Amino acid sequence: MLLTHPIPPVWAADSGILILGSFPSVKSREAGFFYGHPNNRFWRVTAAVFGEACPQSIPARRAFLLRHGIALWDVIAACEIVGSSDASIRNARVNDLSEILNGAPIERIFVNGKTAQRLYRRYAEPLTGRPAICLPSTSPANAAWSLERLIEAWRVIAPKGST
């Protein structure tokens, strides 16, 4: 069954970076916002990068992203997926990133993990003409990366001199 991405992108006219995941997990779809699984480290990692407390509510998370010039969305608009398994994604349809890329001064695009990188390269990069920098996945499935290692790797998202 084809699932459609239920979460709108977060971005503003002054967003300078775009972070893309693959497709929302079951927990994120249930929560109605990105990285809703309590064991996903995205919010802890990004908060640490910017020296802030981890935002807990959806409004606090949205405000955190916008305060730091971060646009957030996913590569895939619709797909067949088993549970939350990125490896099971089939019949993917790409999100149209042009509204964000034309409406904000996006200087850098990052992808959260190798699956998002593969999907971006296959579906989105041919349309955008812009490469994305792959960061290690914040998913709990990426157990090889400790929270500390993730924070260090993700520091590249912060503007120089901001951390």
Buried (B, 14 or more C-beta within 10 A) or exposed (E): EEBEBEBEBBBBEEBBBBBBBBBBBBBBBEBEBBBBBEEBBBBBBBBBBBEEEBBEEBEEBBEBBBEBBBBBBBBBBBBEBEEBEBEEBEEBEBBEBEEBBEEBEBEBBBBBBBBBBBBBBEBBBEEBEBEBEBBBBBBEBBEEBEEEEBBBBBBEBBEEEEE
